Amino acid sequence: MQLVFATHNRNKFLEVQKLMPSHIQLLSLNDIGCTEDIPETGKTLLANALLKADFVTKNYALPCFADDTGLLVDALNGEPGIYSARYAGEDKNAEHNMNKLLKNLKNCANRQARFVTVIALQLKHEHQIFEGRINGEITLQKFGQDGFGYDPIFRPAGYTQTFAELPLSEKNKIGHRGKAIQKLLNYLNSLQSNN
């Protein structure tokens, strides 16, 4: 089965690809020749995920899933939220985003935060929605070299290391995206077993 993951983000694609069973051939937007940036004009994570999945299915006639992920920081009233990738500007620079967040939290004692991923699957003209979340906190500085996005400053609850310090296998097991992808895979497996 071919399934498009509506992303240009190579790190995110590789992270998700590691979770896919062998009978699913995962394709990125680049793999199907979609070079444009699909506009994320929704007001929620779900709306943005639906926009991306529907765009691919409409323009390329392929089954597709898309995700939108937000980092929600309690002390900043849920910022950066749906603007997580563009928090410091349209260039989507992870270093700039982290620096802005650390600066905005400079004198905050409450550093509680959570990652939320919403996945929209567009398959056979139907939508299925899956969500994953993880609680944690924003560190005072960056730790670790792995991961991407806000990983060096997000420490999941119950851990002493940030996402950027944890092995990818561990991050995929406990993380927001991994949890949402597992729900997606459970759904796809249930379709397979019913055929």
BELZINOR-V570792 format. One record per residue. N is the residue number from 1. PSI is psi as a letter, one per 20 degrees, with the letter a starting at -180 (999 if undefined). Layout:
<<N/PSI> <N/PSI>>
This chain:
<<1/p> <2/p> <3/p> <4/p> <5/o> <6/m> <7/q> <8/i> <9/o> <10/g> <11/g> <12/g> <13/g> <14/h> <15/g> <16/h> <17/h> <18/h> <19/i> <20/p> <21/r> <22/h> <23/i> <24/o> <25/o> <26/p> <27/q> <28/r> <29/h> <30/h> <31/h> <32/j> <33/j> <34/o> <35/i> <36/q> <37/o> <38/p> <39/p> <40/n> <41/j> <42/r> <43/i> <44/r> <45/g> <46/g> <47/g> <48/g> <49/g> <50/g> <51/g> <52/g> <53/g> <54/h> <55/g> <56/g> <57/g> <58/g> <59/i> <60/i> <61/l> <62/q> <63/q> <64/q> <65/q> <66/q> <67/q> <68/p> <69/p> <70/q> <71/p> <72/o> <73/p> <74/g> <75/i> <76/k> <77/k> <78/j> <79/q> <80/i> <81/c> <82/i> <83/j> <84/g> <85/h> <86/k> <87/h> <88/j> <89/r> <90/i> <91/i> <92/l> <93/o> <94/g> <95/g> <96/g> <97/g> <98/g> <99/g> <100/g> <101/g> <102/h> <103/g> <104/h> <105/j> <106/g> <107/k> <108/p> <109/h> <110/o> <111/k> <112/p> <113/r> <114/q> <115/p> <116/p> <117/p> <118/p> <119/p> <120/p> <121/p> <122/o> <123/p> <124/l> <125/k> <126/q> <127/q> <128/p> <129/p> <130/q> <131/q> <132/q> <133/q> <134/p> <135/q> <136/b> <137/q> <138/p> <139/r> <140/h> <141/r> <142/p> <143/p> <144/q> <145/i> <146/a> <147/a> <148/r> <149/c> <150/j> <151/h> <152/i> <153/j> <154/o> <155/o> <156/q> <157/p> <158/j> <159/q> <160/i> <161/q> <162/r> <163/h> <164/i> <165/i> <166/q> <167/q> <168/h> <169/h> <170/g> <171/g> <172/h> <173/g> <174/i> <175/r> <176/g> <177/g> <178/g> <179/g> <180/g> <181/h> <182/h> <183/g> <184/g> <185/h> <186/g> <187/g> <188/h> <189/h> <190/h> <191/g> <192/g> <193/i> <194/i> <195/999>>
